[in-house]
Amino acid sequence: MIMTIKRPSGPKGNLLLGNLPQFSEDEPTFLLENVKKYGDIVYFRLAHVHTYLLGHPDLIREVLVTQRHKFEKAPLDKQILGKFLGNGLLTSDGDFHRRQRRLAQPAFHSKRIHNYAEVMVDYANQLMDGWEGKATVDITEEMMHLTMLIVSKTLFDADGITGSGDTAAAISNAMHNLQAVSNRDYQRGFSLPNWVPTADNRLRNKAAAQFNQVMDQIIAERRKTAVNGQVADTGDLLSMLMLSVDEDGEFMDDKQLRDEVATLFAAGHETTSNALSWTWYLLSQHPEVEAKLHAELDSVLAGRQPTLADLPNLPYSLQIIKESMRLYPPAWILNGRLALEDAEIGGYTIPKGSTVFVSPYVMHHLPQYFDDPEAFKPERFTPQFEKSLPKFAYMPFGGGVRICIGNAFAMMEAQLILATIAQKYQLALAQTDPVRYNAQITLTPENGIQMQMTERETAVTPTPERAFA
Ligand code: HEM
């Protein structure tokens, strides 16, 4: 095989920082415009990092599937995310990651996560109870709060609403600070060692200590329930993680459990929350879509609370969520992939030590896969269209062996929350400032989204007392 050493073309950058200044101005747009201009593979430099951006599904398959053993998660992502997620599923690599993924997989078995449907609906109802008497809410904050409560309940059975210590809120506060510091590290393009006494490091260290303390306490209490080394199964994800054994019969130790729980907590709520926030915004801008959604909910549910069994009968709700995540994929870019050796991709050599970018945002906005790509058209997501789409043209959950482990959990959650809330309320945009994204670790509405809630006519049956445990 002839290996070419030619570099793909790409935008010119300055001597010192390369293209970092343009990239930082608006990351998703910078990436999309350069794929449109230069084609399926684009080269640029972000300070000292030689970067190859892929804009074709076949090339993405090479990196995520066919030649995946030549890549691992990039140092910047490991460094920044690793500071609060340790060596959890998102940041670990190689054999260790494979072992952990096998151990965590049973917790995400469909039978298990289906038990969480009621929790999701109940919490959405409790959230709406708090809306009574309020004219407007910041829907981004509301969705974040809701998905945080759901992940706390399903992950470690913490009840943030009625729990005495309000564990969920304490963890959430710590997690919020950890994420804020990490976002700033990404903007800077580096992260100073934890011992350097900067304001951000102090904030991070304090938040990490708070988070670890609560988690250690939760894990220790679970250990106390053990009979013959086996903890009790309380139905949540943590129980399953604690009950899983690897091929050598080994359980996860406490430190590893903490890293996995932190990872699931962090990866498992802001993403879904953003997917929902963007969905409410898009619905408010497209009354014809909203009307069709209401018609579907009214005809299928007729005022009843949605259940897991209803989801297959709510196809339009699902199409709305898919289209919303196409336009605003919460994970707008995958973690960078570091080339561990030279790799030939698309006729070019990606040299050892360089970084590969794969961006769901870019793929989802390319006109060759999505006709009229900037338009919000849930109708496009027919089963036929999905079948005809090349794999990796639509990839809100990534792909290959590192595809999101919470994919089915998140889709179920988003569809149930959409159905529960849209059945009861109509949400309208209540701000004149334009709604813009901020491409942080996730694609977040920049200053939140103020929305006005109007109760719909449909009578909704009150929620009975329920809990999965
Ligand atoms: C709409 C919601 C979500 C979106 C868009 C999303 C997106 C993603 C993406 C794109 C990746 C791959 C990252 C990469 O390859 O660099 C990923 C990985 C991951 N996600 Fe999600 N996610 C969502 C919800 C969740 C939920 C609910 C959980 C858990 C409860 C979760 C846990 C994880 C974990 C642990 C990984 C790492 C998997 C591995 O590398 O083995 N995510 N997610």
Boltz pocket constraint, residues with backbone or C-beta under 6 A from the ligand:
constraints:
  - pocket:
      binder: B
      contacts: [[A, 89], [A, 90], [A, 91], [A, 101], [A, 263], [A, 264], [A, 267], [A, 268], [A, 269], [A, 271], [A, 272], [A, 275], [A, 329], [A, 330], [A, 331], [A, 333], [A, 334], [A, 335], [A, 336], [A, 395], [A, 396], [A, 397], [A, 398], [A, 399], [A, 401], [A, 402], [A, 403], [A, 404], [A, 405], [A, 406], [A, 407], [A, 409], [A, 410]]
      max_distance: 6.0
